[in-house]
């Protein structure tokens, strides 16, 4: 066998995951400036009815794909497979340059197992793409508490090839050491890299090699095994289904295995919008009170605000009780839903009704009644 025959010419795929607020988009923006990401295609998975993350990415072109029909691990056989097939065929038709690599940014609640399984086992995808590593971002300031509370965070860490400990400039040495020790318990084979302001060395990101469950905890192999069983059940059910099963608008005549419950049922998302421009100080006070009362149940807030007196969209990001410094985009997006310049905020919460949040903000943002002028004598 010649040396050339042993070269794996499949397109490498890097999975960037991490819990809500871990700083994945900041990492992504830094990565996109690296020469190693030239001619790369980027897939961003958005959670919620209104997408935000792709507006915060510095590069917008035909090789940026938004997967916005739900969390990628729940719709993996739909959005992800369709997107990867489309990229390959468009490059084959020379509609876009052939991508040198793919980087997928998942939602903060994504389970990496079905994504990895698809890259390794789905026939069309596995012949053309290879999983070149799973990068998991872990917030240095909130990581320990998230690992103790959220099963999704545990899975993301356990399945990682590399662990990127973000926001190290915001955490003291003792906090970082305790987190590093916990990460080593969960995934002793994954190198850890401390990251500040999203700046990471290419050596920490690329060239992880083909994904392998060996060296990780036994749970990882079990999770991938579960995906294999589900895939086999789904294929068997489809083979046994009558032709009408594929007819749009018709219900299946056979039982199709239900998708597993991958997320905490108490976690959900919703979007709040505001028709009129917001007065920044009034809104900041209202937001502060909301987080003070309900911060433990607010996992993430992200969105664009139309602030009175500011022509640029202001980016708001919160994780639990923490409000990150507001920044502005250079211009309002010219595509829906932000093209009408209304403020929109995506909330991801646990056991917190949308109606309660909406009512509280509405009451706090109501303009004060006009002063009562006493009648003149």
C-alpha positions as CSV (number, residue, x, y, z in Angstrom):
1,X,0.0,0.0,0.0
2,X,1.4,3.4,-1.0
3,X,1.7,6.2,1.6
4,X,-0.8,8.3,-0.4
5,X,-3.4,5.5,0.0
6,X,-3.2,5.7,3.8
7,X,-4.0,9.5,3.9
8,X,-7.5,10.2,5.3
9,X,-8.9,12.7,2.8
10,X,-12.2,13.1,4.6
11,X,-13.1,16.6,5.8
12,X,-12.2,17.0,9.5
13,X,-15.1,18.1,11.8
14,X,-14.5,19.8,15.1
15,X,-17.4,19.9,17.6
16,X,-17.3,22.9,20.0
17,X,-19.6,22.3,22.9
18,X,-20.0,23.6,26.5
19,X,-22.8,24.5,28.9
20,X,-24.8,27.7,28.6
21,X,-22.7,30.8,29.0
22,X,-19.4,29.1,28.7
23,X,-18.1,31.5,26.1
24,X,-18.4,29.3,22.9
25,X,-19.2,32.3,20.6
26,X,-16.2,34.2,22.0
27,X,-14.0,31.2,21.3
28,X,-15.5,30.8,17.8
29,X,-14.7,34.4,16.9
30,X,-11.1,33.9,18.0
31,X,-10.8,30.7,16.0
32,X,-12.2,32.2,12.9
33,X,-9.2,34.6,12.8
34,X,-6.7,31.8,12.8
35,X,-5.1,30.8,9.5
36,X,-6.0,27.2,10.2
37,X,-9.7,28.2,9.8
38,X,-9.2,29.5,6.3
39,X,-11.8,27.9,4.0
40,X,-13.6,26.5,7.0
41,X,-17.4,26.1,7.1
42,X,-19.1,26.9,10.4
43,X,-22.4,25.4,11.6
44,X,-24.1,27.2,14.5
45,X,-26.9,25.6,16.4
46,X,-29.3,28.0,17.9
47,X,-31.8,27.3,20.8
48,X,-35.0,29.3,20.9
49,X,-37.4,30.8,18.5
50,X,-35.1,33.7,17.8
51,X,-31.5,33.2,16.9
52,X,-28.8,35.4,18.4
53,X,-25.4,33.7,18.2
54,X,-24.9,33.9,14.5
55,X,-25.4,37.7,14.6
56,X,-22.4,37.8,17.1
57,X,-20.1,35.9,14.8
58,X,-17.6,38.2,13.0
59,X,-17.8,36.3,9.7
60,X,-21.0,35.9,7.7
61,X,-20.8,34.2,4.3
62,X,-22.1,31.2,2.4
63,X,-20.1,28.8,4.6
64,X,-21.9,29.9,7.7
65,X,-24.9,27.7,8.4
66,X,-27.5,28.2,11.1
67,X,-29.2,25.1,12.5
68,X,-32.2,26.7,14.2
69,X,-34.9,24.0,14.3
70,X,-34.0,22.9,17.8
71,X,-31.2,21.6,19.8
72,X,-28.8,19.7,17.5
73,X,-28.8,16.5,19.6
74,X,-32.5,16.2,19.3
75,X,-32.7,16.9,15.6
76,X,-29.4,15.4,14.6
77,X,-30.8,13.2,11.8
78,X,-32.5,16.3,10.3
79,X,-30.6,19.5,10.5
80,X,-27.1,18.3,10.9
81,X,-27.1,15.6,8.3
82,X,-29.0,17.8,5.8
83,X,-26.5,20.7,6.3
84,X,-23.4,18.5,5.9
85,X,-24.8,16.8,2.8
86,X,-25.7,20.2,1.4
87,X,-22.2,21.7,2.0
88,X,-20.6,18.7,0.3
89,X,-22.9,18.8,-2.7
90,X,-22.6,22.6,-3.1
91,X,-18.8,22.3,-3.1
92,X,-19.0,19.5,-5.6
93,X,-21.1,21.7,-7.9
94,X,-18.5,24.5,-7.2
95,X,-21.2,26.8,-5.8
96,X,-18.9,27.4,-2.8
97,X,-15.2,26.7,-2.2
98,X,-14.6,23.2,-0.9
99,X,-14.4,23.4,2.9
100,X,-11.1,22.5,4.4
101,X,-12.7,21.7,7.7
102,X,-16.0,22.0,9.5
103,X,-16.6,23.6,13.0
104,X,-19.9,23.0,14.7
105,X,-20.9,25.2,17.6
106,X,-23.7,23.4,19.6
107,X,-26.2,24.9,22.0
108,X,-25.3,24.9,25.7
109,X,-27.7,22.1,26.3
110,X,-26.5,19.7,23.6
111,X,-25.6,16.1,24.3
112,X,-22.5,15.4,22.1
113,X,-23.2,11.6,21.9
114,X,-25.7,11.6,19.0
115,X,-23.7,14.1,17.1
116,X,-20.5,12.1,17.4
117,X,-22.4,8.9,16.5
118,X,-23.8,10.5,13.4
119,X,-20.3,11.6,12.2
120,X,-19.0,8.1,12.7
121,X,-21.9,5.9,11.7
122,X,-24.2,7.7,9.2
123,X,-23.1,6.3,5.9
124,X,-23.0,9.3,3.6
125,X,-21.5,11.5,6.4
126,X,-18.9,9.0,7.6
127,X,-17.6,8.5,4.1
128,X,-16.9,12.2,3.6
129,X,-16.3,13.6,7.0
130,X,-14.3,12.5,10.1
131,X,-14.7,13.6,13.7
132,X,-11.5,15.5,14.5
133,X,-12.3,16.1,18.1
134,X,-14.7,17.4,20.7
135,X,-13.8,20.7,22.4
136,X,-15.7,21.4,25.6
137,X,-15.7,25.0,27.0
138,X,-16.1,25.1,30.8
139,X,-16.7,28.4,32.6
140,X,-14.0,28.9,35.2
141,X,-16.4,31.0,37.4
142,X,-19.5,28.8,37.3
143,X,-18.3,25.4,36.0
144,X,-18.2,23.7,39.4
145,X,-21.8,24.5,40.2
146,X,-23.0,23.7,36.7
147,X,-21.3,20.3,36.8
148,X,-23.0,19.6,40.1
149,X,-26.4,20.6,38.8
150,X,-26.8,19.8,35.1
151,X,-26.4,16.4,33.5
152,X,-25.8,18.1,30.1
153,X,-22.6,19.7,31.5
154,X,-21.3,16.4,32.8
155,X,-21.8,14.7,29.5
156,X,-20.1,17.5,27.6
157,X,-17.0,17.3,29.8
158,X,-16.9,13.4,29.9
159,X,-17.0,13.2,26.1
160,X,-14.4,15.9,25.4
161,X,-11.0,15.4,23.7
162,X,-9.8,18.8,25.0
163,X,-11.2,20.9,27.8
164,X,-11.0,24.7,27.4
165,X,-11.4,26.4,30.8
166,X,-12.8,29.8,29.8
167,X,-12.9,33.2,31.6
168,X,-9.8,32.4,33.6
169,X,-9.2,36.1,33.9
170,X,-12.4,36.3,36.0
171,X,-11.6,33.5,38.4
172,X,-9.1,33.3,41.2
173,X,-6.4,30.6,41.5
174,X,-8.2,28.5,44.1
175,X,-11.4,28.4,42.0
176,X,-9.5,27.4,38.9
177,X,-7.6,24.7,40.8
178,X,-10.8,23.1,42.2
179,X,-12.4,23.1,38.8
180,X,-9.3,21.5,37.2
181,X,-9.3,18.8,39.8
182,X,-13.0,18.0,39.2
183,X,-12.5,18.0,35.4
184,X,-9.6,15.5,35.8
185,X,-11.9,13.2,37.8
186,X,-14.6,13.3,35.1
187,X,-12.2,13.0,32.1
188,X,-8.7,12.2,33.1
189,X,-7.5,11.7,29.5
190,X,-8.5,15.2,28.2
191,X,-5.8,17.9,28.3
192,X,-7.0,21.1,30.0
193,X,-6.2,24.6,28.6
194,X,-6.8,27.8,30.4
195,X,-8.4,30.5,28.2
196,X,-8.9,34.2,28.8
197,X,-11.0,36.4,26.5
198,X,-11.5,33.5,24.1
199,X,-7.8,33.4,23.0
200,X,-6.7,29.9,22.5
201,X,-3.7,28.3,20.8
202,X,-4.4,26.3,17.6
203,X,-2.5,23.4,19.2
204,X,-5.3,23.2,21.8
205,X,-8.0,22.9,19.1
206,X,-6.9,21.1,16.0
207,X,-5.5,17.6,15.3
208,X,-7.2,15.7,18.1
209,X,-7.3,12.7,15.9
210,X,-10.2,10.3,15.2
211,X,-12.7,10.3,18.0
212,X,-12.2,7.3,20.4
213,X,-14.1,6.4,23.5
214,X,-11.0,4.6,24.9
215,X,-9.3,6.6,27.7
216,X,-12.6,8.2,28.7
217,X,-15.0,7.0,31.4
218,X,-17.0,3.8,30.7
219,X,-20.2,6.0,30.5
220,X,-19.0,7.4,27.1
221,X,-18.9,4.0,25.4
222,X,-22.3,3.3,27.0
223,X,-23.8,6.5,25.6
224,X,-22.5,5.8,22.1
225,X,-23.8,2.3,22.4
226,X,-27.3,3.7,23.3
227,X,-27.2,5.8,20.1
228,X,-26.3,2.7,18.1
229,X,-29.3,0.8,19.5
230,X,-31.7,3.7,18.8
231,X,-30.4,4.0,15.2
232,X,-30.9,0.3,14.6
233,X,-34.4,0.5,16.0
234,X,-35.3,3.5,13.8
235,X,-33.9,1.7,10.7
236,X,-35.9,-1.4,11.4
237,X,-39.1,0.5,12.0
238,X,-38.7,2.4,8.7
239,X,-38.0,-0.8,6.8
240,X,-41.3,-2.3,8.1
241,X,-43.3,0.8,7.4
242,X,-45.7,0.9,4.4
243,X,-45.0,3.4,1.6
244,X,-47.5,5.8,3.0
245,X,-45.2,6.4,6.0
246,X,-43.2,8.8,3.8
247,X,-46.2,10.7,2.5
248,X,-46.3,14.2,3.9
249,X,-49.3,14.8,6.2
250,X,-49.8,11.1,6.9
251,X,-49.2,9.5,10.3
252,X,-46.8,6.5,10.5
253,X,-48.6,3.2,10.5
254,X,-45.9,1.6,12.6
255,X,-44.4,2.6,15.9
256,X,-41.2,4.7,15.4
257,X,-38.9,4.7,18.4
258,X,-39.4,8.0,20.3
259,X,-36.4,10.3,20.6
260,X,-34.8,10.1,24.1
261,X,-35.5,12.8,26.6
262,X,-32.1,14.5,26.3
263,X,-32.8,17.5,28.4
264,X,-34.2,18.3,31.9
265,X,-37.9,18.6,31.3
266,X,-38.0,21.6,33.6
267,X,-35.7,23.6,31.3
268,X,-37.4,25.6,28.5
269,X,-36.8,28.7,26.5
270,X,-39.0,31.7,25.4
271,X,-38.5,35.0,23.8
272,X,-39.6,38.4,25.1
273,X,-39.9,41.4,22.7
274,X,-40.3,45.1,23.3
275,X,-41.9,47.3,20.7
276,X,-40.6,50.7,22.0
277,X,-36.9,51.6,22.5
278,X,-35.8,50.8,26.1
279,X,-34.3,53.4,28.5
280,X,-31.1,51.8,29.5
281,X,-31.0,52.7,33.2
282,X,-34.6,51.7,33.8
283,X,-34.1,48.4,32.0
284,X,-30.8,47.7,33.9
285,X,-32.6,48.3,37.2
286,X,-35.5,46.0,36.2
287,X,-33.1,43.3,34.9
288,X,-31.1,43.5,38.1
289,X,-34.1,43.0,40.3
290,X,-35.3,40.1,38.1
291,X,-31.9,38.3,38.4
292,X,-31.8,39.1,42.2
293,X,-35.1,37.3,42.7
294,X,-35.0,34.5,40.0
295,X,-31.3,34.3,39.0
296,X,-30.9,30.7,40.3
297,X,-33.6,29.6,37.8
298,X,-32.4,31.8,34.9
299,X,-29.7,29.7,33.0
300,X,-29.2,32.2,30.2
301,X,-30.4,35.4,28.7
302,X,-29.1,36.6,25.3
303,X,-30.4,39.1,22.8
304,X,-30.3,42.4,21.0
305,X,-31.7,45.6,22.5
306,X,-32.9,48.8,20.9
307,X,-31.8,51.4,23.4
308,X,-33.2,54.9,23.3
309,X,-30.6,57.3,21.9
310,X,-28.3,54.6,20.6
311,X,-28.5,53.8,16.8
312,X,-26.7,50.5,17.2
313,X,-28.1,47.2,18.6
314,X,-26.8,46.5,22.1
315,X,-25.9,42.9,22.9
316,X,-27.1,41.7,26.3
317,X,-25.8,38.4,27.8
318,X,-26.5,37.0,31.3
319,X,-25.7,33.7,33.0
320,X,-27.7,33.1,36.2
321,X,-27.0,36.1,38.4
322,X,-24.1,37.5,36.3
323,X,-24.7,40.3,33.7
324,X,-21.7,40.6,31.3
325,X,-20.7,44.0,30.1
326,X,-22.9,45.1,27.2
327,X,-21.4,45.5,23.8
328,X,-22.8,46.8,20.5
329,X,-22.9,45.4,17.0
330,X,-21.6,47.6,14.2
331,X,-25.1,47.7,12.6
332,X,-28.6,46.2,13.0
333,X,-28.9,42.8,11.1
334,X,-30.7,43.3,7.8
335,X,-32.5,39.9,8.0
336,X,-35.4,38.6,10.2
337,X,-36.2,38.8,13.0
338,X,-34.1,41.8,13.9
339,X,-34.6,43.8,10.8
340,X,-37.5,45.6,12.4
341,X,-35.2,46.8,15.2
342,X,-37.4,45.6,18.0
343,X,-35.6,44.4,21.2
344,X,-35.7,40.7,21.6
345,X,-34.4,38.6,24.5
346,X,-34.0,34.8,24.5
347,X,-34.5,33.3,28.0
348,X,-33.4,29.7,28.9
349,X,-34.8,28.9,32.3
350,X,-35.6,26.2,34.8
351,X,-39.0,26.0,36.5
352,X,-39.7,29.6,35.8
353,X,-42.9,30.4,33.8
354,X,-42.7,32.9,31.0
355,X,-45.8,34.7,32.3
356,X,-44.1,35.5,35.6
357,X,-41.0,37.0,33.9
358,X,-43.1,39.0,31.4
359,X,-45.4,40.4,34.1
360,X,-42.4,41.4,36.3
361,X,-40.6,43.2,33.5
362,X,-43.8,44.8,32.2
363,X,-44.6,46.2,35.6
364,X,-41.0,47.5,36.2
365,X,-40.8,49.1,32.8
366,X,-44.1,50.9,32.9
367,X,-43.6,54.7,32.7
368,X,-44.4,56.4,35.9
369,X,-47.9,58.1,36.0
370,X,-47.9,61.8,35.3
371,X,-47.7,63.9,38.4
372,X,-50.9,65.1,39.9
373,X,-51.1,68.8,39.7
374,X,-53.2,70.3,42.5
375,X,-55.9,72.6,41.4
376,X,-55.2,76.3,41.6
377,X,-57.1,78.1,44.3
